[in-house]
Amino acid sequence: MSDTGGAHKRVAILISGSGSNMVTLVKSMTGDHPARPCLVLSNVPDAGGLRKARDLGVPTAVVDHRNFKGDRAGFEAALNTVLESAQPDIICLAGFMRILSETFTAKWSGRCLNIHPSLLPKYKGLHTHQRAIDAGDAEGGCSVHEVTAELDGGPILGQAHVPIQPGDSADTLAARVLVQEHLLYPAVLHRFASGDITPVRLP
Ligand code: GAR
């Protein structure tokens, strides 16, 4: 499903885990979609998403962060070497669980997106669903945003809202939010790859 032609925007997707968002992104890039996947890159050698990417015909690569203990610059230089050889126009972080430095985010500024499981600017960082439940919020959700040096802080390109139900646990809420992530991220990527940064709002 990858593409080497010049007509489409090239999309590299960075993952650390199961890659369910990556799969929905890859599957969305067909037909008259303005982009095609060029690479799935993981920092975790046995990330489940790598096999899914290979099954979808997308080239894969691994840069194991454990080989760069205490050397974030070295890790990011290795990421950049792999990314530069794939020549992406757009990078999608999809469950990529490493914090990226200002050097990296500046290099890819305006070309790098991330999906985060909260209604930003609420609940940057981890444990987003539990924090929303503990706060008594009426809704949770997810956001796609441009990646900047501020963690989970760049301009918001789309959000999906998910009501919190009585008795919800972090897991039950996460499962319903993930369904919306799979709708939101492809919708934002399609719009972004078309040159339109008007925020998407779901549902
Ligand atoms: C998704 O819920 C994504 O929003 C979250 O990790 C999960 C990855 O699932 N990302 C973050 O928490 C980033 N801070 P996936 O591997 O099945 O797409």
Boltz pocket constraint, residues with backbone or C-beta under 6 A from the ligand:
constraints:
  - pocket:
      binder: B
      contacts: [[A, 15], [A, 16], [A, 17], [A, 18], [A, 19], [A, 20], [A, 21], [A, 22], [A, 49], [A, 94], [A, 95], [A, 96], [A, 97], [A, 115], [A, 116], [A, 117], [A, 125], [A, 142], [A, 178], [A, 181]]
      max_distance: 6.0
